[in-house]
Amino acid sequence: MLPQRFGLRLGCARMTPKTFEARCLRLPAATKVVQWEGTSVFKVGGKMFALSGGYTAESGGYMFKVSDMAYGMLIEHGLARPAPYLARAKWVQLVGNNALPDAELTAYLAQAHALIVAKLSKKLRKELGLASPQAGPA
């Protein structure tokens, strides 16, 4: 019962830090820098979209940017909490790295990346080879 009480899903394939890094870096124009006590910071266009390791590991699980709706849902269901220092910008921290199945976490990382890309200038998106958020496939 304890894992359910904290929102953890039994039988979830836990995304390892190595897999988390690979999933983040697989996204277009994504980069990684190590900051803040060894924390892996994943960025696009110089803007953060996800964090792992370092202080995030000490205080819980992976952190990433989410939509307003996902922010409320993940917190309400006990899968995440407002991320320290970043909650105002709608970032969450998973209660544990196994709080979400691999496929769901991968989808949230893609969404985090897309949310940040949408806020980049048109010029920077073009420089990075990223499509305009409003433009569909040609």
Backbone as CSV, one residue per row, in Angstrom:
resi,resn,N_x,N_y,N_z,CA_x,CA_y,CA_z,C_x,C_y,C_z
1,MET,0.812,-1.212,0.000,0.000,0.000,0.000,0.849,1.267,0.000
2,LEU,2.008,1.244,0.599,2.828,2.443,0.687,3.120,3.071,-0.669
3,PRO,3.550,2.279,-1.694,3.816,2.932,-2.981,2.600,3.637,-3.554
4,GLN,1.390,3.053,-3.408,0.189,3.702,-3.939,-0.095,4.995,-3.196
5,ARG,0.136,4.994,-1.889,-0.132,6.181,-1.099,0.709,7.366,-1.575
6,PHE,1.894,7.105,-2.048,2.757,8.162,-2.531,2.681,8.342,-4.034
7,GLY,1.697,7.696,-4.680,1.491,7.901,-6.106,2.393,7.067,-6.994
8,LEU,3.253,6.222,-6.408,4.139,5.412,-7.227,3.364,4.249,-7.817
9,ARG,3.687,3.896,-9.017,2.970,2.824,-9.691,3.805,1.562,-9.643
10,LEU,3.236,0.519,-9.042,3.938,-0.746,-8.972,4.089,-1.324,-10.369
11,GLY,5.213,-1.935,-10.631,5.432,-2.559,-11.921,5.873,-1.590,-13.003
12,CYS,6.051,-0.309,-12.675,6.511,0.666,-13.666,7.956,0.384,-14.019
13,ALA,8.242,0.467,-15.293,9.638,0.401,-15.708,10.267,1.731,-15.306
14,ARG,11.243,1.672,-14.429,11.880,2.894,-13.929,12.826,3.424,-14.993
15,MET,12.690,4.680,-15.310,13.589,5.301,-16.263,14.876,5.640,-15.525
16,THR,15.954,5.051,-15.949,17.240,5.310,-15.317,17.734,6.705,-15.696
17,PRO,18.635,7.265,-14.909,19.196,8.570,-15.285,19.838,8.544,-16.673
18,LYS,20.455,7.439,-17.034,21.082,7.324,-18.356,20.023,7.360,-19.461
19,THR,18.916,6.675,-19.249,17.827,6.688,-20.227,17.173,8.060,-20.278
20,PHE,16.972,8.693,-19.105,16.404,10.040,-19.049,17.258,10.981,-19.892
21,GLU,18.577,10.903,-19.715,19.490,11.751,-20.487,19.359,11.476,-21.981
22,ALA,19.322,10.207,-22.349,19.202,9.852,-23.768,17.899,10.374,-24.365
23,ARG,16.797,10.266,-23.612,15.503,10.744,-24.111,15.519,12.264,-24.284
24,CYS,16.137,12.968,-23.358,16.213,14.430,-23.468,17.074,14.838,-24.660
25,LEU,18.225,14.198,-24.804,19.153,14.584,-25.866,18.698,14.142,-27.250
26,ARG,17.732,13.255,-27.304,17.153,12.811,-28.573,16.254,13.891,-29.177
27,LEU,15.790,14.814,-28.354,14.904,15.880,-28.824,15.692,16.897,-29.659
28,PRO,15.065,17.485,-30.664,15.772,18.400,-31.569,16.449,19.571,-30.855
29,ALA,17.724,19.789,-31.183,18.530,20.910,-30.687,18.721,20.912,-29.172
30,ALA,18.492,19.775,-28.517,18.656,19.687,-27.067,20.140,19.587,-26.707
31,THR,20.506,20.224,-25.604,21.871,20.173,-25.100,21.845,19.859,-23.610
32,LYS,23.004,19.475,-23.104,23.122,19.176,-21.671,24.315,19.934,-21.103
33,VAL,24.103,20.534,-19.948,25.195,21.121,-19.175,25.052,20.615,-17.741
34,VAL,26.156,20.566,-17.025,26.115,20.158,-15.621,26.310,21.408,-14.779
35,GLN,25.329,21.670,-13.922,25.302,22.851,-13.058,24.835,22.435,-11.669
36,TRP,24.878,23.333,-10.734,24.244,23.162,-9.423,24.493,21.795,-8.796
37,GLU,25.652,21.631,-8.235,25.969,20.406,-7.494,25.848,19.141,-8.352
38,GLY,26.267,19.214,-9.586,26.266,18.044,-10.454,24.933,17.724,-11.095
39,THR,24.028,18.665,-11.127,22.720,18.453,-11.743,22.846,18.535,-13.263
40,SER,22.291,17.540,-13.958,22.246,17.567,-15.421,21.090,18.464,-15.838
41,VAL,21.413,19.514,-16.581,20.417,20.490,-17.011,20.265,20.355,-18.527
42,PHE,19.060,20.026,-18.969,18.787,19.844,-20.392,18.109,21.104,-20.919
43,LYS,18.649,21.612,-22.026,18.205,22.896,-22.558,17.935,22.807,-24.047
44,VAL,17.125,23.749,-24.510,16.945,23.978,-25.941,16.980,25.493,-26.122
45,GLY,17.815,25.951,-27.031,17.958,27.394,-27.231,18.435,28.123,-25.993
46,GLY,19.193,27.443,-25.135,19.696,28.054,-23.913,18.701,28.099,-22.771
47,LYS,17.493,27.585,-22.964,16.444,27.590,-21.939,16.228,26.169,-21.416
48,MET,16.123,26.027,-20.103,15.949,24.714,-19.476,14.581,24.117,-19.771
49,PHE,14.567,22.772,-19.959,13.290,22.078,-20.035,13.231,20.859,-19.117
50,ALA,14.376,20.366,-18.612,14.384,19.212,-17.706,15.671,19.194,-16.893
51,LEU,15.589,18.564,-15.706,16.731,18.429,-14.800,16.773,17.016,-14.236
52,SER,17.991,16.507,-14.006,18.135,15.212,-13.328,19.458,15.165,-12.586
53,GLY,19.548,14.235,-11.645,20.777,14.050,-10.886,21.059,15.215,-9.960
54,GLY,22.247,15.196,-9.356,22.652,16.281,-8.469,21.634,16.542,-7.378
55,TYR,21.267,17.796,-7.207,20.337,18.124,-6.125,18.933,17.590,-6.377
56,THR,18.570,17.315,-7.632,17.239,16.758,-7.890,17.142,15.344,-7.328
57,ALA,18.229,14.585,-7.402,18.233,13.219,-6.875,18.141,13.228,-5.347
58,GLU,18.755,14.217,-4.721,18.728,14.319,-3.266,17.351,14.711,-2.748
59,SER,16.604,15.472,-3.537,15.318,15.983,-3.055,14.117,15.249,-3.640
60,GLY,14.314,14.256,-4.466,13.193,13.517,-5.045,13.558,12.962,-6.396
61,GLY,12.729,13.249,-7.390,12.940,12.697,-8.720,13.225,13.740,-9.772
62,TYR,13.108,13.309,-11.000,13.354,14.175,-12.145,12.454,15.407,-12.098
63,MET,12.925,16.515,-12.687,12.145,17.752,-12.774,12.007,18.144,-14.235
64,PHE,10.835,18.711,-14.579,10.620,19.168,-15.944,9.472,20.154,-16.004
65,LYS,9.454,20.936,-17.077,8.402,21.925,-17.356,7.162,21.181,-17.831
66,VAL,5.981,21.643,-17.411,4.721,21.034,-17.847,3.691,22.113,-18.178
67,SER,2.638,21.701,-18.847,1.520,22.603,-19.135,0.747,22.865,-17.843
68,ASP,-0.096,23.872,-17.861,-0.921,24.183,-16.687,-1.765,22.984,-16.275
69,MET,-2.369,22.310,-17.251,-3.235,21.173,-16.951,-2.429,20.007,-16.367
70,ALA,-1.284,19.693,-16.960,-0.450,18.603,-16.463,0.080,18.920,-15.065
71,TYR,0.392,20.169,-14.802,0.873,20.600,-13.492,-0.154,20.225,-12.420
72,GLY,-1.386,20.626,-12.648,-2.442,20.317,-11.689,-2.694,18.833,-11.551
73,MET,-2.736,18.130,-12.664,-3.043,16.701,-12.642,-1.953,15.883,-11.945
74,LEU,-0.696,16.127,-12.288,0.393,15.343,-11.693,0.476,15.563,-10.185
75,ILE,0.250,16.794,-9.757,0.288,17.095,-8.321,-0.935,16.513,-7.619
76,GLU,-2.108,16.692,-8.208,-3.344,16.188,-7.604,-3.314,14.673,-7.419
77,HIS,-2.719,13.954,-8.352,-2.653,12.495,-8.286,-1.472,11.987,-7.471
78,GLY,-0.701,12.901,-6.888,0.393,12.502,-6.020,1.612,11.959,-6.748
79,LEU,1.708,12.205,-8.043,2.843,11.708,-8.820,4.014,12.689,-8.804
80,ALA,3.720,13.952,-8.519,4.747,14.994,-8.519,4.375,16.046,-7.489
81,ARG,5.332,16.919,-7.252,5.109,18.078,-6.374,5.654,19.302,-7.109
82,PRO,5.266,20.479,-6.695,5.844,21.678,-7.320,7.370,21.644,-7.163
83,ALA,8.078,21.886,-8.244,9.539,21.829,-8.210,10.101,22.994,-7.399
84,PRO,11.054,22.722,-6.505,11.662,23.805,-5.732,12.239,24.884,-6.647
85,TYR,11.952,26.116,-6.330,12.439,27.309,-7.044,11.834,27.503,-8.433
86,LEU,11.155,26.492,-8.984,10.653,26.582,-10.359,9.141,26.414,-10.458
87,ALA,8.460,26.242,-9.355,7.020,25.968,-9.371,6.233,27.098,-10.034
88,ARG,6.664,28.327,-9.809,5.949,29.465,-10.395,5.917,29.393,-11.921
89,ALA,6.925,28.759,-12.490,7.004,28.611,-13.946,6.393,27.285,-14.416
90,LYS,5.613,26.642,-13.548,4.927,25.379,-13.848,5.908,24.240,-14.128
91,TRP,6.841,24.046,-13.216,7.745,22.907,-13.231,7.311,21.968,-12.122
92,VAL,7.456,20.664,-12.358,7.169,19.658,-11.342,8.409,18.831,-11.061
93,GLN,8.404,18.218,-9.888,9.417,17.234,-9.533,8.681,15.951,-9.199
94,LEU,9.032,14.885,-9.884,8.390,13.601,-9.601,8.693,13.190,-8.174
95,VAL,7.748,12.482,-7.529,7.963,12.032,-6.158,9.030,10.949,-6.094
96,GLY,9.311,10.347,-7.214,10.366,9.347,-7.352,10.572,9.105,-8.831
97,ASN,11.730,8.610,-9.199,11.998,8.410,-10.619,11.123,7.324,-11.248
98,ASN,10.445,6.537,-10.419,9.546,5.505,-10.937,8.071,5.900,-10.817
99,ALA,7.791,7.176,-10.647,6.408,7.639,-10.481,5.584,7.502,-11.757
100,LEU,6.234,7.548,-12.910,5.534,7.435,-14.197,6.167,6.323,-15.031
101,PRO,5.349,5.622,-15.809,5.921,4.643,-16.737,6.831,5.347,-17.752
102,ASP,7.777,4.624,-18.256,8.762,5.138,-19.212,8.095,5.909,-20.355
103,ALA,7.071,5.335,-20.952,6.413,5.974,-22.109,5.770,7.308,-21.733
104,GLU,5.134,7.371,-20.571,4.508,8.624,-20.142,5.549,9.693,-19.854
105,LEU,6.630,9.310,-19.184,7.685,10.276,-18.881,8.324,10.784,-20.171
106,THR,8.519,9.894,-21.129,9.058,10.297,-22.427,8.147,11.333,-23.084
107,ALA,6.834,11.124,-23.007,5.872,12.071,-23.581,5.927,13.419,-22.851
108,TYR,6.053,13.397,-21.525,6.158,14.651,-20.770,7.447,15.399,-21.121
109,LEU,8.530,14.679,-21.362,9.779,15.334,-21.753,9.637,16.004,-23.118
110,ALA,8.966,15.325,-24.046,8.728,15.918,-25.372,7.857,17.161,-25.239
111,GLN,6.855,17.100,-24.350,5.993,18.259,-24.125,6.786,19.404,-23.488
112,ALA,7.656,19.096,-22.536,8.485,20.126,-21.890,9.347,20.827,-22.933
113,HIS,9.951,20.059,-23.796,10.785,20.587,-24.878,9.947,21.498,-25.781
114,ALA,8.768,21.028,-26.174,7.891,21.800,-27.065,7.434,23.106,-26.412
115,LEU,7.143,23.076,-25.118,6.725,24.293,-24.416,7.825,25.354,-24.449
116,ILE,9.057,24.929,-24.279,10.177,25.870,-24.307,10.444,26.352,-25.732
117,VAL,10.409,25.446,-26.697,10.613,25.827,-28.101,9.593,26.882,-28.514
118,ALA,8.357,26.735,-28.077,7.294,27.679,-28.437,7.584,29.087,-27.929
119,LYS,8.380,29.203,-26.868,8.693,30.515,-26.303,9.961,31.128,-26.898
120,LEU,10.694,30.372,-27.694,11.898,30.904,-28.324,11.520,31.861,-29.448
121,SER,12.408,32.782,-29.741,12.141,33.715,-30.836,12.134,32.959,-32.165
122,LYS,11.421,33.515,-33.113,11.349,32.916,-34.447,12.749,32.781,-35.045
123,LYS,13.574,33.808,-34.837,14.941,33.810,-35.347,15.755,32.659,-34.745
124,LEU,15.665,32.485,-33.431,16.421,31.423,-32.771,15.918,30.046,-33.195
125,ARG,14.596,29.882,-33.300,14.055,28.594,-33.766,14.615,28.262,-35.144
126,LYS,14.684,29.275,-36.022,15.205,29.057,-37.373,16.680,28.669,-37.311
127,GLU,17.472,29.371,-36.481,18.894,29.056,-36.327,19.111,27.634,-35.832
128,LEU,18.222,27.164,-34.950,18.334,25.822,-34.383,17.723,24.744,-35.281
129,GLY,17.090,25.176,-36.372,16.450,24.219,-37.278,15.149,23.664,-36.741
130,LEU,14.484,24.444,-35.892,13.216,24.021,-35.290,12.063,24.693,-36.015
131,ALA,11.030,23.943,-36.281,9.857,24.480,-36.960,9.128,25.459,-36.052
132,SER,8.446,26.383,-36.642,7.599,27.318,-35.924,6.498,26.522,-35.222
133,PRO,6.130,26.866,-33.978,5.096,26.126,-33.281,3.755,26.097,-33.999
134,GLN,3.442,27.161,-34.789,2.165,27.209,-35.478,2.204,26.440,-36.804
135,ALA,3.372,26.248,-37.348,3.486,25.594,-38.647,3.365,24.089,-38.512
136,GLY,2.580,23.492,-39.344,2.450,22.040,-39.377,3.448,21.475,-40.368
137,PRO,3.446,20.146,-40.525,4.357,19.531,-41.491,4.034,19.989,-42.908
138,ALA,5.047,20.172,-43.691,4.853,20.643,-45.081,4.462,19.519,-45.996
